[in-house]
Amino acid sequence: MNDNFLFIILALAITAVVVLVLMARLLRSRSATDKSQDAANAKVYREQLAELTAEQAQGLLTDEVYVQARDELTRRLLEDTPDDSNALGAKPQRAFVSAVVIAVALPVCALSTYWALGEPDGLNPQKTAADSEKHPDLEAMAASLASKLETDSGNVQRWVMLGRTYRALDQYDKALDAYQKALKLGADDDIALERVEILAQKNGGHFEGEPWRVIRQVLAKNARHYGGLLLAGSASYAGGDYKQAIHYWTQVREQLESDDQDAPGLDIALNKAREKLSMPAQNTLPAPATSAADAVGFKQGQSISGRVVLDAQWHSKVAPTDTVFIYALAANGERMPLAIKRSNVGSLPMDFVLDDSTAMDASRKLSMQDKVIVKVRVSKSGEAMPRPGDLMGSVGPVAVGTQHLKITINEQVR
């Protein structure tokens, strides 16, 4: 049984027991009080009536005085003892209403208190798992960079690195501040574009205002600025201006060689923008790399190949230019990729081959492993470090040499 589910059941059970005990105690105490009061009144009446009877027998009271005194006692007893239609109904009714109020108010107050002072998100297993896997390394890195910048505040690259680290931690305000300090030390168009991209991300993907102003300033100085044109196309696409997106992305495409790794994704992005305008697609897409391993001289036993697809539920959450990382990790838990490829969402679904030619470190090759885990990650930021909001897919452990894998991107990093 799920621990969180068990916690909820036990909490409800304990609350129910407490409420039932309080209700029973309240109703019983009210009933007992009423009955004991009636008994006391009756006892006093009997004692006083016995005294009157004794006095009459002794000749101390005449018959007329005795009858008057007895009637007075009876009247007082009736006044002190409620009749069935009034007190005997009203008091139990008031006791029942009070008990019901407690039965409702106690759980509500307990829940409200827990919601205000407790940790409701702790009942969410995905959130709990995500919180346990927060980026302590990134947080330590940010703290270290910030500490170093206190004594060396003139290091531009360190400010940029701090900004990227804060961005990975979703601390956008701190990231923007770090980039701003880097820009004060030296104007740089690439840094300025990174900063406004974070600003747009903070604003929910909207480029209106400062982001667009900076993009236009960069392009005014250099109309062929690669990053400026690429970001201008993304901003236009996000704003629904698909014709303008085609205009900017076409200029980017003209700067790329046919075998550039960014070309396939950009071609897909252009065709998606054309599709939005009901324009015919251009057949500029490369053929699937089904024999890429043989083309570079690697045997299948030293490579892993397969196909990556994006689950339909995430199509509306990505842009064609979002970065796709495909990489293999050693099955022993090492976090440094053995081999990695980079592409764009626009290329999906896509075939891939990982081998020693895509190794990150010549001393750690895919061919040296028996089994690996193959992962795919979609990153809007283009950062190599995973961050919340990225999409993921994985398979493995699988033996090196496995071919025709299918990896579905169907999870989101929390």
HELIX and SHEET records of a PDB file:
HELIX    1   1 ASP A    3  ALA A   57  1                                  55    
HELIX    2   2 ASP A   63  ASP A   80  1                                  18    
HELIX    3   3 ALA A   87  LEU A  117  1                                  31    
HELIX    4   4 PRO A  120  LEU A  123  5                                   4    
HELIX    5   5 PRO A  125  SER A  132  1                                   8    
HELIX    6   6 PRO A  136  THR A  151  1                                  16    
HELIX    7   7 VAL A  156  ALA A  168  1                                  13    
HELIX    8   8 TYR A  172  LEU A  185  1                                  14    
HELIX    9   9 ASP A  189  LYS A  202  1                                  14    
HELIX   10  10 GLU A  210  LYS A  221  1                                  12    
HELIX   11  11 TYR A  226  ALA A  238  1                                  13    
HELIX   12  12 TYR A  242  ARG A  253  1                                  12    
HELIX   13  13 ALA A  263  LYS A  276  1                                  14    
HELIX   14  14 ALA A  292  ALA A  295  1                                   4    
HELIX   15  15 GLN A  300  GLN A  302  5                                   3    
HELIX   16  16 ALA A  312  LYS A  317  5                                   6    
HELIX   17  17 VAL A  345  SER A  347  5                                   3    
HELIX   18  18 ASP A  356  THR A  358  5                                   3    
HELIX   19  19 LEU A  366  MET A  368  5                                   3    
SHEET    1   A 3 MET A 350  LEU A 354  0                                        
SHEET    2   A 3 ILE A 304  LEU A 310 -1                                        
SHEET    3   A 3 LEU A 405  ILE A 409  1                                        
SHEET    1   B 5 ALA A 339  ASN A 344  0                                        
SHEET    2   B 5 THR A 323  ALA A 330 -1                                        
SHEET    3   B 5 LYS A 371  SER A 379 -1                                        
SHEET    4   B 5 LEU A 391  ALA A 399 -1                                        
SHEET    5   B 5 GLU A 411  GLN A 412 -1                                        
END                                                                             
